[in-house]
Amino acid sequence: MDGDNSRGTLIMQWADELARHSESPDWLTRTYLTNAHHGAAATLTAWMQEAGMIVRRDAAGNVIGRYEGLTPDAPALLTGSHFDTVRNAGKYDGNLGILLPIACIRDWHRQGKRFPFAIEVIGFAEEEGVRFKATLLGSRAIAGTFDNTVLDKRDDQGKTMREVMREAGFDPAGLPQAAHKPENVLAFMEVHIEQGPVLLDENLPVGVVTAISGASRFLVTATGLAGHAGTVPMGLRRDAAMTAAEIGLYIEKRCSGIPGLVGTVGQFDVPNGAANVVPGKAVFTIDVRAETDNVRLAAVRDVLAEMQNIAARRKVALDINPTHEAKSVPCAPWLQEQLGKAIGSFGLPVRHLPSGAGHDAMAIASITDVAMLFVRCGNGGISHHPDETMTAEDAQIAANVFSRFVEHFAAKR
Ligand SMILES: [Zn+2]
């Protein structure tokens, strides 16, 4: 089975087929509980059943395929990822992590192979947060951490999540029952495309995720004094945009050269700016992420301190609003070790790397130990974009690694 590309080819075919369930005929968009979303759920259900799984939907709309172990009701090794997408998405983000385990289980089912544990493949109904501006809905339901206040959030048509769920036949009152009991779960392992260029750059098909990076985000308004670009001498200016620019350059410098640390100014506006006006106002965002919280918090402290220095020197006022704060979620060392052994058994180097993006594993970490297998992206590592790509060869390697991981899986005592 390891010599051919049959599973890799099947996974790629399935990804193409699943991508036809889209809200748009021209590109892939599949948001929570739309017709496209229902279509994808039905297709996943059929493939899971054909692979020997018993399939159910929970109150959040998650698609859960269970491949029983040697004894009924054995605790389960959980795997899976999300089948919702961003707007104008790629085919593999999320979907790969559902399709790949189905392809592996399909083979075990044909061979009549069962394990001392059950395997549950979860198609998480919602991760990206596009329709209701709330993320990780599916995995939070499974983890028992679903925040009921999001049920009142509205989509662009003005419908609340509660209404949309009821119309689709899912009862929000049943959400507590969607939670998995920790004692019935052995671990969670998510396969996902890297969504970045590291594996591609190092010519490696797969990698072991060490942690899902924590993040700190801020929205900053700099207020100086607008003036005539011709008449205000350089030394008398209170330029809000150049203050923001100097801060941005400091962030870039502070976050460079430290492994696992990244800092970004992704939005940078000069409201009502004009070519002949010294900017009186600038609005910008800061996003700092790191594999470990200590490294992130130290960088944030330095950035906030230097911002005050820069603003004071330039006589510009800063209004700094924290908009997001998430701790790093480490992947369990015992699972990383077993995953590394599976990779090494194919003669491949074991590359460890953090995940700068958030994933369902973050939510599941509150009920069980988690691990993630990253698979190389093509096209420079682009994701959340139709150019997102990967190869059948890499899908095959990842499936082989996943299979070996499961076949040698030893639960923590
Ligand atoms: Zn994803």
Residues whose N, C-alpha, C, O or C-beta is under 5 A from the ligand:
A	BS01	ZN	D93 G94
